[in-house]
């Protein structure tokens, strides 16, 4: 039914009508160069337009839902965390001018409906359609199947699973949804179950066990894939696209004449990464023992929560200059008892240094150039122009200090005797 090359499964265009769904398999589209190349109409009897595709009615019963993503929209960065199985997906109100739920394909209305149903017990969950996730493969109209998903995630509060977030474009403010799904531990979706869904007569006994468990109990059995190597290569640490490279270069250029001012930017990035930071102070060079900041992270909620101390180190480096063993050893040696470290760099950590902190289990969180880009994008700063504005608004002291240092000192003229 499908061919495999280098352990990657590919389903050809003429096999789509009879194929199962395999996680991470590529489903080939046609090669005619028109809309008929889309593989989803043949694979799942879906239409060929939009990120939201459905069988059934929004006002009535939804029988099946497909979410597609380019995974390349820097303003709305859909993403799959393969280690936790959590998929982040943004709704379809991506431009100002219309109300949150009044979109062309009712995508946000669908999100609202299925997330509300998922929180309404067994009968509510029965109203949630099986949701299949696909990403563009980058070749023709080929698609990659990411998995079968259900609304929400086990480590999130209900209020965090579907959130209406604000964005600004063209001077106008508007809202869009950010939704969190869990990809279930279902490596293969059988054709027989798919055909029953397409026919509008789903047969529960054909459904995957993880799907049945979620319907009956609400328990999400996530597909979690831990990394075989805990350290990342240079390529994995740097931005993946030209716009990402431009964003990091804007940061480097902004702080190039006042590199120590980057510490404040690094602190802001750390807060983006760890929203539960309750305090983070950038320290003075003469008093910080080499650390650029110290903070506390709240773990747990309410009276049961505890505060964990951490130290921040900031390195505003060019992409040709990596953070090496010497810099990493310095940070490790300065960590106090029960502290962890956060290293924020506009560059990358070289392989030897990365291996050492992982193999020796040092409590260091590495935030490299690529991570900075991802964090900024998740917080609505997806272009170099937007980041430039953000830097000027949040860290004006850097430019003020540079201007002050470049001003010539005028000495008083002593009158001649």
MIMAR-777326 format. One line per field, with one value per residue (C-alpha): x, y, z; residue in one letter; residue number from 1. Coordinates in steps of 0.5 Angstrom, whole numbers, plus 500, padded with zeros to 3 digits. Layout:
BEGIN
u: X, ... .
v: Y, ... .
w: Z, ... .
rest: A, ... .
nr: NUM, ... .
//
This chain:
BEGIN
u: 500, 506, 513, 519, 525, 530, 525, 520, 514, 511, 504, 503, 497, 494, 494, 490, 483, 485, 491, 491, 494, 501, 504, 510, 508, 508, 502, 503, 499, 498, 503, 499, 500, 493, 488, 486, 493, 491, 491, 486, 480, 482, 485, 479, 474, 475, 475, 481, 482, 484, 487, 480, 477, 471, 466, 459, 456, 458, 451, 450, 454, 461, 464, 471, 476, 482, 487, 493, 499, 504, 508, 512, 507, 512, 506, 502, 507, 503, 508, 508, 512, 514, 517, 510, 505, 502, 500, 499, 495, 492, 485, 483, 482, 489, 488, 484, 477, 472, 470, 473, 468, 466, 471, 470, 471, 468, 475, 475, 467, 469, 475, 470, 465, 470, 473, 467, 464, 471, 470, 463, 464, 463, 457, 460, 466, 462, 461, 468, 470, 476, 481, 487, 493, 497, 503, 505, 511, 514, 514, 508, 502, 504, 502, 505, 500, 502, 497, 490, 489, 484, 483, 487, 493, 494, 499, 495, 489, 482, 483, 490, 487, 484, 486, 484, 490, 491, 495, 496, 497, 496, 495, 489, 488, 484, 484, 485, 485, 491, 489, 493, 491, 494, 497, 494, 499, 496, 501, 496, 489, 486, 482, 476, 475, 476, 471, 466, 467, 467, 460, 457, 457, 463, 464, 466, 469, 474, 476, 483, 484, 487, 481, 476, 479, 479, 472, 470, 475, 478, 485, 489, 495, 500, 504, 511, 518, 524, 530, 535, 541, 540, 544, 543, 547, 549, 544, 539, 540, 540, 534, 531, 529, 532, 527, 529, 536, 534, 531, 537, 541, 537, 538, 546, 546, 542, 546, 553, 556, 553, 553, 552, 545, 543, 543, 536, 534, 536, 532, 526, 527, 527, 521, 518, 520, 518, 512, 512, 518, 516, 523, 529, 534, 539, 545, 551, 558, 561, 557, 554, 560, 560, 552, 548, 542, 538, 531, 526, 521, 515, 514, 507, 501, 498, 500, 503, 508, 515, 520, 527, 533, 536, 542, 542, 548, 547, 552, 551, 555, 555, 553, 561, 562, 560, 559, 564, 567, 570, 564, 560, 564, 564, 557, 557, 562, 558, 551, 550, 547, 540, 540, 539, 542, 539, 544, 541, 545, 544, 549, 550, 553, 559, 558, 563, 560, 553, 555, 559, 553, 548, 552, 554, 547, 549, 542, 543, 537, 540, 536, 540, 539, 533, 530, 530, 526, 521, 520, 519, 514, 510, 509, 507, 514, 515, 519, 525, 521, 517, 523, 526, 520, 520, 527, 527, 521, 523, 530, 531, 537, 542, 541, 541, 548, 551, 549, 552, 558, 559, 558, 565, 567, 567, 573, 572, 577, 582, 582, 589, 593 .
v: 500, 505, 505, 507, 510, 511, 509, 515, 512, 515, 514, 516, 519, 513, 510, 515, 512, 506, 508, 508, 514, 513, 518, 522, 519, 523, 523, 525, 530, 530, 533, 537, 544, 546, 545, 538, 536, 536, 529, 531, 530, 523, 521, 523, 526, 533, 540, 543, 549, 552, 550, 548, 542, 539, 533, 535, 542, 547, 548, 541, 535, 535, 528, 529, 535, 536, 542, 543, 548, 550, 551, 557, 562, 567, 571, 565, 560, 553, 548, 541, 539, 532, 530, 532, 531, 538, 541, 549, 551, 558, 560, 563, 570, 572, 579, 585, 587, 582, 579, 573, 568, 571, 568, 565, 558, 558, 556, 559, 558, 550, 551, 554, 549, 543, 545, 547, 540, 537, 540, 537, 530, 524, 526, 532, 529, 524, 531, 532, 530, 526, 531, 529, 534, 535, 539, 542, 537, 543, 539, 540, 539, 534, 533, 530, 526, 529, 525, 524, 530, 532, 538, 541, 538, 534, 539, 546, 549, 549, 557, 556, 551, 555, 563, 569, 573, 580, 582, 589, 590, 596, 600, 596, 591, 584, 577, 570, 564, 560, 552, 547, 540, 533, 528, 521, 515, 512, 511, 508, 510, 504, 505, 502, 507, 512, 510, 509, 516, 519, 515, 519, 512, 512, 505, 505, 498, 501, 507, 507, 505, 511, 515, 511, 512, 519, 519, 515, 518, 524, 521, 523, 518, 523, 520, 523, 522, 523, 526, 520, 525, 530, 536, 540, 541, 548, 547, 546, 552, 557, 560, 556, 561, 568, 572, 568, 570, 577, 578, 575, 580, 586, 584, 584, 590, 594, 592, 591, 598, 596, 589, 589, 592, 585, 582, 586, 583, 576, 577, 579, 573, 568, 571, 569, 562, 561, 565, 563, 567, 572, 576, 577, 582, 584, 585, 590, 587, 589, 585, 579, 574, 574, 572, 577, 576, 572, 570, 566, 561, 559, 551, 549, 554, 557, 556, 549, 553, 553, 558, 556, 560, 561, 565, 568, 569, 573, 572, 577, 573, 573, 567, 565, 566, 560, 559, 554, 550, 556, 560, 554, 552, 559, 559, 552, 554, 560, 557, 556, 550, 548, 554, 552, 556, 560, 561, 566, 567, 570, 565, 557, 553, 548, 541, 539, 544, 542, 535, 536, 540, 534, 528, 531, 533, 540, 544, 549, 551, 553, 559, 559, 564, 559, 559, 566, 567, 562, 565, 572, 569, 566, 573, 576, 579, 575, 580, 584, 590, 588, 586, 593, 597, 592, 593, 601, 601, 596, 597, 605, 605, 602, 607, 613, 610, 609, 616, 619, 615, 618, 625, 629, 632, 639, 642, 649, 654, 657, 665, 667, 671 .
w: 500, 501, 500, 505, 503, 509, 514, 512, 509, 503, 500, 493, 490, 487, 494, 497, 497, 500, 505, 513, 516, 519, 524, 520, 513, 507, 503, 496, 492, 484, 480, 475, 478, 480, 486, 484, 486, 494, 497, 502, 498, 496, 502, 507, 502, 504, 500, 498, 501, 508, 514, 517, 513, 516, 515, 518, 520, 525, 527, 528, 528, 526, 524, 522, 523, 519, 521, 516, 517, 513, 520, 517, 519, 523, 525, 527, 529, 529, 533, 535, 541, 540, 547, 550, 544, 545, 538, 538, 533, 531, 529, 522, 525, 522, 520, 523, 521, 523, 530, 533, 531, 524, 520, 513, 514, 521, 524, 531, 532, 531, 536, 541, 540, 540, 546, 550, 548, 551, 558, 558, 561, 557, 553, 551, 549, 544, 540, 539, 532, 531, 529, 524, 524, 517, 516, 509, 506, 502, 496, 491, 495, 499, 506, 513, 518, 525, 528, 531, 536, 542, 545, 551, 555, 561, 564, 562, 566, 562, 562, 558, 553, 548, 549, 545, 544, 542, 536, 532, 525, 521, 527, 529, 534, 534, 537, 535, 538, 540, 541, 545, 543, 545, 540, 542, 542, 536, 530, 525, 524, 520, 513, 516, 521, 517, 512, 517, 519, 512, 511, 517, 521, 526, 529, 536, 536, 530, 533, 536, 544, 546, 543, 546, 553, 552, 550, 556, 561, 559, 560, 554, 552, 549, 543, 547, 543, 547, 544, 542, 543, 549, 546, 539, 533, 531, 526, 531, 535, 530, 526, 521, 516, 513, 517, 524, 522, 521, 528, 531, 527, 529, 536, 535, 532, 537, 543, 539, 542, 549, 550, 557, 556, 552, 559, 560, 553, 556, 562, 558, 553, 560, 562, 555, 556, 564, 565, 572, 574, 580, 580, 576, 577, 573, 577, 577, 574, 580, 585, 581, 581, 574, 573, 569, 573, 579, 579, 582, 579, 582, 581, 583, 585, 591, 598, 595, 591, 592, 589, 586, 585, 578, 575, 568, 564, 557, 551, 545, 540, 533, 529, 528, 535, 539, 547, 549, 555, 558, 558, 560, 566, 569, 569, 572, 578, 580, 581, 588, 592, 589, 583, 576, 570, 564, 558, 553, 547, 540, 538, 539, 544, 541, 541, 547, 552, 550, 551, 558, 561, 559, 560, 567, 568, 570, 571, 565, 560, 554, 550, 543, 537, 534, 541, 542, 535, 537, 543, 540, 535, 540, 543, 537, 535, 528, 524, 524, 524, 530, 534, 532, 535, 541, 543, 542, 547, 552, 552, 551, 555, 551, 545, 550, 553, 546, 545, 551, 550, 543, 546, 546, 552, 552, 557, 560, 557, 562, 560, 559, 564 .
rest: X, X, X, X, X, X, X, X, X, X, X, X, X, X, X, X, X, X, X, X, X, X, X, X, X, X, X, X, X, X, X, X, X, X, X, X, X, X, X, X, X, X, X, X, X, X, X, X, X, X, X, X, X, X, X, X, X, X, X, X, X, X, X, X, X, X, X, X, X, X, X, X, X, X, X, X, X, X, X, X, X, X, X, X, X, X, X, X, X, X, X, X, X, X, X, X, X, X, X, X, X, X, X, X, X, X, X, X, X, X, X, X, X, X, X, X, X, X, X, X, X, X, X, X, X, X, X, X, X, X, X, X, X, X, X, X, X, X, X, X, X, X, X, X, X, X, X, X, X, X, X, X, X, X, X, X, X, X, X, X, X, X, X, X, X, X, X, X, X, X, X, X, X, X, X, X, X, X, X, X, X, X, X, X, X, X, X, X, X, X, X, X, X, X, X, X, X, X, X, X, X, X, X, X, X, X, X, X, X, X, X, X, X, X, X, X, X, X, X, X, X, X, X, X, X, X, X, X, X, X, X, X, X, X, X, X, X, X, X, X, X, X, X, X, X, X, X, X, X, X, X, X, X, X, X, X, X, X, X, X, X, X, X, X, X, X, X, X, X, X, X, X, X, X, X, X, X, X, X, X, X, X, X, X, X, X, X, X, X, X, X, X, X, X, X, X, X, X, X, X, X, X, X, X, X, X, X, X, X, X, X, X, X, X, X, X, X, X, X, X, X, X, X, X, X, X, X, X, X, X, X, X, X, X, X, X, X, X, X, X, X, X, X, X, X, X, X, X, X, X, X, X, X, X, X, X, X, X, X, X, X, X, X, X, X, X, X, X, X, X, X, X, X, X, X, X, X, X, X, X, X, X, X, X, X, X, X, X, X, X, X, X, X, X, X, X, X, X, X, X, X, X, X, X, X, X, X, X, X, X, X, X, X, X, X, X, X .
nr: 1, 2, 3, 4, 5, 6, 7, 8, 9, 10, 11, 12, 13, 14, 15, 16, 17, 18, 19, 20, 21, 22, 23, 24, 25, 26, 27, 28, 29, 30, 31, 32, 33, 34, 35, 36, 37, 38, 39, 40, 41, 42, 43, 44, 45, 46, 47, 48, 49, 50, 51, 52, 53, 54, 55, 56, 57, 58, 59, 60, 61, 62, 63, 64, 65, 66, 67, 68, 69, 70, 71, 72, 73, 74, 75, 76, 77, 78, 79, 80, 81, 82, 83, 84, 85, 86, 87, 88, 89, 90, 91, 92, 93, 94, 95, 96, 97, 98, 99, 100, 101, 102, 103, 104, 105, 106, 107, 108, 109, 110, 111, 112, 113, 114, 115, 116, 117, 118, 119, 120, 121, 122, 123, 124, 125, 126, 127, 128, 129, 130, 131, 132, 133, 134, 135, 136, 137, 138, 139, 140, 141, 142, 143, 144, 145, 146, 147, 148, 149, 150, 151, 152, 153, 154, 155, 156, 157, 158, 159, 160, 161, 162, 163, 164, 165, 166, 167, 168, 169, 170, 171, 172, 173, 174, 175, 176, 177, 178, 179, 180, 181, 182, 183, 184, 185, 186, 187, 188, 189, 190, 191, 192, 193, 194, 195, 196, 197, 198, 199, 200, 201, 202, 203, 204, 205, 206, 207, 208, 209, 210, 211, 212, 213, 214, 215, 216, 217, 218, 219, 220, 221, 222, 223, 224, 225, 226, 227, 228, 229, 230, 231, 232, 233, 234, 235, 236, 237, 238, 239, 240, 241, 242, 243, 244, 245, 246, 247, 248, 249, 250, 251, 252, 253, 254, 255, 256, 257, 258, 259, 260, 261, 262, 263, 264, 265, 266, 267, 268, 269, 270, 271, 272, 273, 274, 275, 276, 277, 278, 279, 280, 281, 282, 283, 284, 285, 286, 287, 288, 289, 290, 291, 292, 293, 294, 295, 296, 297, 298, 299, 300, 301, 302, 303, 304, 305, 306, 307, 308, 309, 310, 311, 312, 313, 314, 315, 316, 317, 318, 319, 320, 321, 322, 323, 324, 325, 326, 327, 328, 329, 330, 331, 332, 333, 334, 335, 336, 337, 338, 339, 340, 341, 342, 343, 344, 345, 346, 347, 348, 349, 350, 351, 352, 353, 354, 355, 356, 357, 358, 359, 360, 361, 362, 363, 364, 365, 366, 367, 368, 369, 370, 371, 372, 373, 374, 375, 376, 377, 378, 379, 380, 381, 382, 383, 384, 385, 386, 387, 388, 389, 390, 391, 392, 393, 394, 395, 396, 397, 398, 399, 400, 401, 402, 403, 404, 405, 406, 407, 408, 409, 410, 411, 412, 413, 414, 415, 416, 417 .
//
